[in-house]
Amino acid sequence: MQPPILPKDFIYGIHAIEECLLADQQIDKLWIQQELSQSEAVRALVQQARQRHIPIHKLPLAKLNQITRKNHQGVIAFLSPIRFVNLHQVIQATYERGDVPFVLILDRLTDVRNFGAIARTAETSGVHAIVIPNRTTARIGNDAMKTSSGALGYMPVCREGNLAHTVAFLQNSGLKVVACTEKTDTLMYQHQYQGPTALVIGSEEDGISEEILALVDAKAKIPMFGQIGSLNAAVSAGILMYEVVRQRLQPPANF
């Protein structure tokens, strides 16, 4: 069962959400009552949300009433404690500083505790940005911020509409995209990460999607010797991130 959402985590009502958008306040997702999704006022709100790549969910009235019984007018916006950034700008700024880009892509990760733990490790290991899809991902609320021990206040997070397009963009920008997956015989130590690198971590349920696996430059497997067949997503991400750190602390190699 999900923890209760605190009142400060959301706002409701068409006018209040419109003002929130005009003020450029960060919205994690927008809930729309199914029966009202075609009304003129709601459609205008949805259009504004889509322009900002905000995930939109059409749900029955009962679901919205679980959040608040007040006059929400069929719309509830969940606020984000962080400000999402543009991935293109992050990559450009990283190169301009003379840094070697290091990006983490989270494919459909839904556990908020895993997300927070990954963000904490990413911040300490020098990751320049975490990329998430704008749907099917953990909600970045107060719980994620708490689990990250405040790291999300420093870690740039990029919300992308299509991860396949994102992978292509990163590859065209010179990054080697490596998937952390059990669907390979190549161990993580057999790859080089000293150059521009993007690591892909999959969902807790079924790992990285087949679509993304077909696009990556390389696949890396974490060696395991026990009876358990897989690792927690946050643990897997931490192991891979610090292999990147280990290699980058060594003298540069030829790629």
N, C-alpha and C positions, 0 to 999 in steps of 0.2 A: 504494500500500500504506500502511495506517495505521501510525503509529509504535507501538512496543511500549508496553503499559500498565505503568506502574511499580507495584510491589506496594502502595505507599501509596495508590494510586488506588482500590483496591477491598477489600472484605471478603467472606467467604464463610461459608456454614453458617447454618442456620436460627436457632439461638440467638444467634449473633453479630449477625445482621442485626436480630433482634427487639430486642436491647439497644441497637443503634444507633438504631432508631426510637424507643424509649422515651427515649433521651437527646436526642431531637430533633436528631440530627446530620443534615446535609443529604445526601440521596441523589439523584444525577443520574438514574439508571435502575436497574431491577431485571431481571436475567436469570433466567428460570425454565426448568428442563429440561422439555421438552414432555411426556415420559412421566410426570412426577411432578406435573403441574399440578393433578391432581384429588385428591391426597393431602390429608388433613385438616390436617396441619401447614403445608403449602405454601399451601393455600387461606386459612388464617388469616393467614398472612404477606401474601398478595396483598391481602386485605381491608384490612389496616393500611396497605399502600402506596397503595391507591386512595384511602383517606381523606385521604392527604397529597398526592394528585395526582402521584404518582411514576409515570413511564412504565414499563410492564411489557412485556417481550418474552419470548415462549415460543419456545425454541430447542432444537435437538437437542443431545444430550450432547456430541458432538464439538466443538461450538462453545464450550461452557463449558470443556471440557478444554484448549482453546487458551489460555485465560486462566490456569488453574491445574490441575495434576494432583492436588492435595491433596484431602482429603475435603470437597468443597464441598456435598454433600448435595443437589445439583441447584439451588442458588440462589447467585447472585453479585450483590452490590450495588456499583455504581460510585459512589464518593463525589464530592461537589462541593466545590470549594474556596471556594465562595461560599454565602451564605445567601439563599434566594429570599424575596421579599417579596410582600405582598398589594397588588394594583393599586388596589383600592378605597381602601385606607389611604393609598397614595402620592398619589392624586388629591386626597383630602380634605385631607391635610397640606399639599399644595402650595397649594391655595386658601386654607387657614387662614393660611399664611405671607404671603399677599398676592402670591404669584408667579403667573405665567401658565404653565399646564401645557404641557410640551413632552415628548411621548412618541414612542418609536420602536418600531414593530411589525416583527418579522422573520418573514416568512411562509415557513417550511420552509427556512431557510438551513442548509446542511449542512457547509460548509467551515469548519473550526475556525479557520483563519488569517483568513478573512474576518470571522468573528464577533469574534475578538480585536481586529482592526484597527478594526472598527465601534465596539466598546465604547470603545476609546481615543479615537476622535473624538467619540463621544457624551459622554464625560465632560468633554472640553475645551470642548464647545459648549453645555453647560448642559442637556442632556437629563435629565429627572427620572426616567425609567425606561425600560428596554428590555423589551419584551414578546415572549415566545417561546411557541410551542405546546409542549405536554408530550410530543409525539411529532414525528418527522421534523424534527429540528433538530440542530445541532452539539452535541457533548458538551462540556459546560463542565468541562474538566479542567485539568491543569497546563499543557497546550499552549496552551489558550485564555487562561489567566492570563498566561502568558509573552508571547504575541503582543500582548496588550492593554497590555503594560508596566506591569502592576499596576492598570490602570484598573478592572478588574472588582472590585477590593477596595473601590472607592468607589461604583460604579455599581449602583443597585438593578435587579435582574432579576426579572421577574414571569413565572411559568410558568402558562399558561392552557390549560384543556382544550379550549376551543372559541373560535377567533379570531373567528368571526362574532358570537358573543355578546359578545366583548370589544369589537369595533367598535361594537356597539349601545350597550354601557355607556358607552364614551367619548363617543359622540355625545349620549347622554342627559345626560352630565356637562358638556356645553357645548364639547367639542372638535371641531374641524373635522378630519376624517380624509382625508388626501391620499395617493393611491397614486402611487408613482414607477413609471411604465410607459411603454413605447413605443406602447401602444395608445391614443393620443390625439394630437390636433394642438395641444393647449394646452401651451405652454411653461411651465416651472417659474416663470418670472419674472412670469407673468400672474396668479398667485395671491398672496393676502395671508396672511402667517403671523404677524402680530403678535399675533393673538388665540390662545386655547388651541388647540394643534395636535398632531395625531398623524400621523407619516409612516409609510407602509408600504413596506418594501423586500422584494422577492420573492426566490425561490430562484435559485441560480446556473444551474439547468437551464432552467426554464420561467417564471421571473418570479412574479408574484402570481397566485394561483388565481382562476379566473373567479368563484367564490363571493364572494370578498372584493372583487373589482373591482366587482361588482354592488351592493355595500353602501356603498362609500366616498362621501364628499361631493364629491370632486374628483379629477381625474387630472392628473399633471404629467409633462411630457416634458423630458428634458435635451437641449438642442440638440447635434447632432454633425455634423461636416462632412467627416470622413474616409471611408475605405473600410470600416472596421470597424463592424459593425452594433450593437454593444452595449458597455457598460462593465462592468468588474468590480463586483460587488455592493458591496464596501467603498468603492470610488471613488464610485459613484453615491450611496451613503448620505452620504458626506462632502460631496459637492457640495450635496445637498439640505439637510443640517443647517446648513451655513454660509450658505446663502441665508436660512434662518430667522434665524440670528444677524445677518446683514447688515440684514435688515428691522427686527429688534427693536432695533438700535442707532440706528435713525432715529426721529424724533419720531412719537408715536402717530398712527395714521390712523383714519378712521371706517370701521367695518366694515358 
